């Protein structure tokens, strides 16, 4: 329901044409600043927009060798926009470092492997600093923009690194700016002078000034599917999990009266993490009543790693529903 | 004349493609000449208060004019391997110069040329520049004319510790009870303090260490050149030594990381400063040493390191003022 709430709000804002607080600074319509007044205009707007933008910019820590990326919070309950090559998949656990240094847990939602758009959601309940997505029109070539990101990882004394530049190239699914990016910035936000989110950092070109961003319009286009935890497309930014490689981590035997009795639970398996114990009885998987081990195996073969499944369990005479995320056999 | 129409057609075809590409002309980009033109007043200040240090035809460093009578500050470590250098202040060329003082903590060198009536940097009100403010630094020059590079203050000013951390200067193995010294590195603080193979490290600054990992974290967030109290166990007895720390990269090989690999020529000495301000001006290891000016033309810092492709450090003006006075004073007393 929280998901619905966010989406509904966004659509409402667009449809009702909620008045935009910020008007377009005149400097964006000049070919180049001509004098000190023009330069101060850029500086004034950027600095005014910076505090809120900075508070909503987060670092995503992937754990292990995964390194880190950045993201931006776009709803009070912690919806994050980031890059697909940062989350790397659907349903992955992430640590989020907020601007004030606090660490909270998040899970990755859907991603678009063709444009590099991705979402994640903070799972710790709370009220988070966020920026509103209320852009009415797309960014224009030459607009002054600023990039934020946790370059090279989170550094509390430094904070998110600010870079100023212009939109130097606009093509269908990519924005290019001359705000220089580096590892750790991926997934971080690109704002216009009014503090509106314009794009999400994606990658750098072979030459220095080529810094690529996913336009916000790509997120809006795929909003529902990203929220619904879909893995979209077969592009270069994330590798689609192989069907059949899903891993549950338990052994069962059939029962005459139906259902499967758990005889063993693998150590550190998804089943163990979900709290399944020896002696539990699994009655159904995603609503399909289970009769035999072979049937369970077949159903799992049709699932992908990272997919969420629901088991109806019988434990000490009571039934309960338990959802868990399947692991990857190859890990 | 016959070829004209076909050339015109070709151009038209090329141009027809452009609107779809939607590309901003080079000159209008943030570091393009059209944008630079708006900074002309600051460029004129920069022309007067900065210097170019050349090794033959190569610009190896910029410098900051800090007194009318010929004192200049620059980045010390970049002068180390230099040959016969020429220094250009404004349009004046100096083949003779003298290194008069160095400060290893800030990596500064004070040099002097025989001159008078130079225009030193102005410090204004010494208000710390804030994130988002425009800053201007030296870019590539011609023999007589400085060019600017422009950017913004990009992070909160702060102390930066050596990248890779600090070390005592020993090779260690993990044994029961703590890290044990296998070998003491030549020229290290550990050698000067008298650490020996076989010593087992027990404490750093009074805090117990049980593993190499714990030792490393006890040594993180410290500056090279400072000393720590280290307790070792030698022949069954505790022994306390004071060990001067070194930057890891000065004693051991460090592999460049991914961000280093995409950062071109960054400064060799690029971390371990008591306080820096950070900006986003693109450069390379040779573009440090000069002043960092704001839109008023006031000096807000001295560029001391290019850390990577999007992070550059400058010594804040507040620190710089004190350093100038003390370095000139120490140079004077040495004569």
Interface residues (C-beta under 8 A of the other chain):
Chain A: X31 X32 X33 X34 X35 X36 X38 X39 X40 X42 X43 X46 X47 X50 X141 X142 X146 X151 X152 X157 X158 X159 X160 X161 X162 X163 X164 X165 X166 X167 X168 X169 X170 X171 X178 X179 X180 X181 X182 X183 X184 X185 X204 X208 X209
Chain B: X21 X22 X23 X24 X27 X28 X29 X30 X31 X32 X34 X35 X37 X38 X39 X41 X130 X131 X132 X133 X134 X151 X152 X153 X154 X155 X156 X158 X159 X258 X259 X262 X263 X264 X278 X280 X282 X295 X308 X309 X310 X311
